[in-house]
Amino acid sequence: MAEIEFTKEQKETIEKKLKTYFQEELDRDLGQFEAQFLFDFLTAELGPYFYNQGLYDARALIEKRVEDIGESIYELEKITD
C-alpha cells in the first residue's frame, strides 16, 4: 500500500484542528511539535483504516453503478422469437 500523504497546507490545517480540539475539549494546550507527532501517529496508525473504508465505499458505489448499467442494457433488449 502506498503511504498516505498530505500537502503541507493540509497537514497544517489538520494540526491546527488538533490543537483547537485539545484546547476546547480537553482544556490542554498542544504545542506545535506535539501536534505534528500526534498527526504523524494518527496518520500512520489510524489512517489505513479510514483509507480502506474509503476504498470499500468506492467499491460498493462502483458495483451499484455497474449493476444499474447492466439493468439498463437488459431493458434495451429486443423481443425475439
Secondary structure by P-SEA (a helix, b strand, c coil): cccccccaaaaaaaaaaaaaaaaacccccccaaaaaaaaaaaaaacaaaaaaaaaaaaaaaaaaaaaaaaaaaaaaccccc
